[in-house]
Amino acid sequence: MAVKALIPAGFDKTGKLEFLHSNTIYVDSFLTITRRSEGIYKEKGSKFLAFAIPVSDVEEVKAIVAAFRKEYYDARHVCYAYMLGADREEFRANDDGEPSGTAGRPILGQINSAGLTDILILVVRYFGGVLLGTGGLVTAYKSAAADAIANNELGSKSGVRHCLPHESSCQESNLPILRTKAPQDRNAHYTRLIL
């Protein structure tokens, strides 16, 4: 929501209060996960271990991905996707050697289907010896990611941005998660309310 706040400049000659300019405050509300969760999918001997993790910036994502690659060094692939920010404009999908579009994109698709942000989902694949084909891979990564989301609690989170008319960017401050365990919000979409 956007709220215009007038900033007092002083009084004019008649004693009437004058205002310099207005300050806009935006309150963005978005859906995210509240904690780390796991999911699993098995197909033809292959195991797909999924992990949904709340994150706040790209540096945190990079650190977590590096830690998972180190921890699961014996896995064939560590694929992931993330979505960041109230506007959901910062995202990435990574196939980590799987055929293009068969791993990261289906994971990102599950994030988008749930309308989530500030989330990282990693799927670790242990190869079972049987090739799954592109359709099988898409189904596996999609199902593992969906299971990790289903095993989590969703919550609404708000951020506040203060903008002055002459500023090119706004100052942001995140507020804590407002409500948790809200299954009715699973199909909610990002909204920006304007007052």
C-alpha positions in Angstrom: 0.0 0.0 0.0 1.2 3.5 -0.7 0.6 6.3 1.8 1.4 9.9 1.0 2.8 11.8 3.9 3.1 15.5 3.8 6.3 17.0 5.2 5.8 20.3 7.1 8.0 23.1 5.9 6.8 25.9 8.2 4.2 28.6 8.3 3.3 31.1 5.6 2.6 34.8 6.4 -1.0 34.1 7.3 -0.1 31.5 9.9 -1.1 28.6 7.6 1.1 25.5 7.7 3.0 25.0 4.4 4.4 21.7 3.1 7.6 21.1 1.2 6.7 17.9 -0.7 5.2 14.5 0.0 6.8 11.4 1.1 5.5 8.1 -0.2 5.6 5.0 2.0 5.0 1.6 0.3 3.9 -1.5 2.3 4.5 -4.6 0.2 3.0 -7.9 1.3 4.1 -11.2 -0.1 3.9 -14.9 0.6 7.0 -16.9 1.7 8.0 -19.9 3.7 8.6 -19.7 7.4 11.3 -22.4 7.9 13.5 -25.0 6.2 11.7 -28.1 4.9 12.4 -31.2 2.9 10.8 -33.3 0.2 11.6 -36.4 -1.7 10.8 -38.1 -5.0 12.0 -41.5 -6.2 11.8 -42.8 -9.7 13.6 -45.8 -11.3 16.3 -46.0 -8.6 17.0 -42.2 -8.7 16.4 -40.2 -5.5 15.6 -36.5 -5.7 16.0 -34.8 -2.3 14.5 -31.4 -2.2 15.2 -28.6 0.3 13.1 -25.4 0.6 15.0 -22.6 2.5 13.9 -19.1 3.3 16.5 -16.6 2.0 16.8 -12.8 1.8 19.5 -12.0 -0.8 21.7 -13.5 -3.5 24.8 -13.7 -1.3 22.9 -16.0 1.1 21.7 -18.1 -1.8 25.3 -18.5 -3.1 26.6 -19.5 0.3 23.8 -22.1 0.8 24.3 -23.6 -2.7 28.1 -23.9 -2.1 27.5 -25.6 1.2 25.0 -28.1 -0.4 27.5 -28.9 -3.2 30.1 -29.6 -0.5 27.8 -31.7 1.7 26.3 -33.7 -1.2 29.6 -34.0 -3.1 28.7 -37.6 -4.1 25.4 -36.6 -5.8 25.2 -36.4 -9.5 23.4 -33.0 -9.6 22.5 -30.2 -7.2 19.9 -28.1 -9.1 18.2 -25.1 -7.7 15.9 -22.1 -8.2 15.3 -19.0 -6.2 12.9 -16.0 -6.1 13.7 -12.9 -4.2 12.0 -9.6 -3.3 8.4 -8.4 -2.9 8.2 -7.6 -6.6 9.5 -11.2 -7.4 11.8 -9.7 -10.0 15.1 -11.3 -8.9 15.2 -15.0 -9.7 17.3 -17.8 -11.2 17.0 -21.4 -12.2 20.1 -23.7 -12.5 20.1 -27.2 -14.2 23.6 -28.1 -12.9 24.4 -30.3 -15.9 20.9 -31.8 -16.5 19.5 -31.2 -20.0 18.5 -27.6 -20.4 15.1 -26.7 -18.8 14.6 -30.1 -17.1 15.6 -29.2 -13.6 15.8 -25.5 -12.6 12.8 -24.4 -14.6 10.4 -27.0 -13.1 11.7 -26.0 -9.6 11.1 -22.3 -10.4 7.7 -23.3 -11.8 6.7 -24.7 -8.4 7.8 -21.5 -6.6 5.7 -19.4 -9.1 2.7 -21.8 -8.8 2.7 -21.2 -5.0 3.2 -17.4 -5.5 6.3 -17.5 -3.2 9.3 -15.2 -2.8 12.4 -15.0 -0.6 12.8 -18.8 -1.2 15.5 -21.1 -2.4 14.7 -24.7 -3.4 17.6 -27.1 -4.0 17.1 -30.6 -5.4 19.9 -33.1 -5.0 19.8 -36.0 -7.4 21.3 -39.4 -6.8 21.4 -41.3 -10.1 19.8 -44.7 -10.0 21.3 -46.1 -13.2 18.3 -45.7 -15.4 17.8 -42.6 -17.7 14.5 -40.9 -17.1 14.3 -38.8 -20.3 13.4 -35.2 -20.4 9.8 -35.7 -19.4 10.7 -37.9 -16.5 13.3 -35.4 -15.3 10.8 -32.5 -15.4 8.3 -34.6 -13.4 10.9 -35.6 -10.9 12.3 -32.1 -10.2 8.8 -30.6 -10.2 7.4 -33.2 -7.8 10.4 -33.0 -5.4 10.1 -29.2 -5.2 6.3 -29.4 -4.7 6.8 -31.9 -1.8 9.3 -29.5 -0.1 6.8 -26.6 -0.3 3.9 -28.8 0.9 6.0 -29.8 3.9 6.5 -26.1 4.9 4.4 -23.4 6.6 3.5 -20.4 4.5 3.4 -16.9 5.9 2.7 -13.4 4.8 5.7 -11.0 5.1 5.7 -7.3 4.7 8.3 -4.8 3.7 8.2 -1.0 4.0 9.8 1.4 1.5 10.1 5.1 2.2 10.4 7.2 -0.9 10.9 11.0 -1.4 10.0 12.4 -4.7 13.5 13.4 -5.6 15.0 10.0 -4.7 15.7 7.5 -7.4 15.5 4.6 -5.0 13.6 3.9 -1.8 14.9 2.8 1.6 13.6 -0.7 2.5 13.0 -2.3 5.8 11.5 -5.7 6.2 8.9 -6.5 8.8 8.6 -9.9 10.4 6.3 -12.6 9.1 2.7 -11.5 10.0 0.9 -14.9 10.0 1.9 -18.5 9.6 0.2 -21.8 8.9 -2.1 -20.2 6.3 -3.1 -22.9 3.8 -5.8 -20.6 2.3 -2.9 -18.4 1.1 -1.4 -21.2 -1.0 -3.1 -19.7 -4.1 -2.6 -16.1 -3.1 -0.8 -13.8 -5.4 1.5 -11.0 -4.7 -0.5 -7.8 -4.1 0.5 -4.2 -3.6 -2.2 -2.2 -1.9 -2.4 1.5 -2.6 -4.2 3.8 -0.2 
